[in-house]
Amino acid sequence: MLTYFQLFFFSCSDTKGDKLPQLLLGLYATQTCESNPERCDFGSFTSATAPNSKVWTAMTHGGNQFVAVAQDTSLTNSVMTSTDARTWIERTAADSEQWLGVAYGNNIYVAIANSGVTNRAMSSTDGITWTVRALPGGGGVNWNNIAFGNGRFVAISSTTIATSTNGIDWTSVAPPTGSYEGIAFGNGVFVIVASGGQVATSSDATVWTSRTAAEANDWRAVTFGKNTFVAVGRTGTNRVMTSTDGITWTARTASENNEWYGVHYGNGLFLAAGFTGTNRAMSSTDGITWTARTPLASGQYRGVTYGNNTFALVSISGSASQQIQIATWAIR
């Protein structure tokens, strides 16, 4: 099959004044990894240095920067930010907590924690200066994750779900039974997955309905892209499952039966990250067929995100010089 560039040159040599070459070149230039993933390359992982060796648990991208949080109870340097995922700056959290999740929406960053007496959330408009916020349940709820969708933040735990449009004022509801670890939003639906094998969905994050997972695995994370929800788990025969509606799920085979803790969709590609195995990352353009990827360090990767043509992973363990792994995903 002729490439667009070959067509361009052939057309130029055969036709004078024809607009076809310009049209073809314009079509070529407007293609993206989202529309034409076959034209994109996943680069080799390289290491970026964290400001400190912390238990880095989660990260997000928004407001033209990456923001990561740590589970350490030390107040100092449990947040870090970067505009390119390569050079990171330490930031001070609003409180001394074990921060497990962070999300961006409505021009606000919100992080949640599974420790603390009353203030188990913090918010920031710039990722630099953070303010403590009180989640429902005070110190009695261990929050596991957070996502933004449909104009609101949704925080999840094994006993409570909390929602907020501004990261400050929160409303709580009781979820179906399950220790929920992962949450995603897509096509007007929130999906949460649990370590006990449960799945639940909601259109408004208030009324939740239990669903049946493809397998009763220890599901740890879920994401949405290409009209498909993709969940990954740390146990089971098939440690990936997919769904177009969050209701009916199909088991998929991971590249390796590792303990998968994170998954994220960005610009036409799903990327999962894990704690164990030879290749502790895997990628897929459809959520069905997965390719093993190898970070430079054998970290325990939980946080994964995408921004500025770059995927980034953070590890809860290892030296600061290897806890961040980055790989480009862009048009070649």
Secondary structure, DSSP 8 states (H G I E B T S, - for coil): ---HHHHHHHHHHH-SS-SHHHHHHHHHHH--TTT-GGGEEE---EEE--SS---EEEEEEETTEEEEEE----STT-EEEESSSSS-EEE--SSS--EEEEEEETTEEEEEES--SS--EEEESSSSS-EEE--TTGGG--EEEEEEETTEEEEEESS-EEEESSSSS-EEE--SSS-EEEEEEETTEEEEEETTS-EEEESSSSS-EEE--SS---EEEEEEETTEEEEEESSSSS-EEEESSSSS-EEE--SS---EEEEEEETTEEEEEESSSSS-EEEESSSSS-EEE--SS---EEEEEEETTEEEEEESSS-TTTSEEEEEEEE-
